[in-house]
């Protein structure tokens, strides 16, 4: 009798494990409908043969990341509409927002993940659907929040490959220089024209792709991430600020709140940066209009007299992003682009803006995708 019970239990366990293994492999693509419209919200200057900075503020949702092909379809539709409005040329620099590549972590997952009611539930589905990858990532996770680290780390190699294929492909397809927002990866680097990952800490990283679809220079890491951004990002205080040559001029990238530091602008001045791209992200639907909370984990620069609560979040961003404000910044122009959309129960805020000569030209809308252009 005992042998029979043991055999029955073993067979039931085997059947359960087999069913679970088959379930984790199955990745059906669900129904997809997405708004491909985008509005030209800001258009400053006139064409003069020197190119232009074009910020794309997309509106994205989890289903847009169900496959790289779906995300390509949406972003290519935005770029095609920009082309139709004669905003693209060989000297165009396109700038995408912070973390647009990070959400590739949920690409190719099961329908239950995209239909989850909350981000926490979605991340649980991510781990359950990829048990071996999650366990390997958990073993190699860094810092105190090992679970969130593992969620971001577990598909890093695939994310890097998808990121390069998608955004490098868009740069080549539309013959533009593309600042591909940011992506969170462990110790990213470019080797022989390919974006690679390591086993070290997670960094919020931006890569620029040329018109040939290949990365230009090394990835730019965020120097001082705010503590409210994912909570597992490693500051890159020993990393250089890269300035790269583009057909429109020398370009520097400041990720998110890195654009609040006067020291960073001094470093860009030393390298002759003429243009500045700021991929940005603000969590929370109404955060833009709430009181500014300060540097959140970073030391407030001595040159900054602004105190938390004196301005709204949005006013602080426009006050602290010093693009085009000589002598602190000697750049000709810049663009700050925010990620908009809804990721489960987490929404985002931010109103993208163009900067020139100390003036900001902003998009004040709360919903919908937007183009912001400035002719150089």
PyMOL commands that set and color helices and strands:
alter all, ss='L'
color gray80, all
select helices_A, chain A and resi 2-25+62-65+68-84+102-106+111-114+119-129+131-139+146-153+156-174+256-260+262-270+287-289+313-320
alter helices_A, ss='H'
color red, helices_A
select strands_A, chain A and resi 39-44+52-57+59-61+92-95+177-179+183-186+189-191+194-196+202-206+208-209+220-221+243-246+249-253+275-280+282-283+333-338+340-343+346-349+353-356+359-362+370-375
alter strands_A, ss='S'
color yellow, strands_A
deselect
rebuild
show_as cartoon
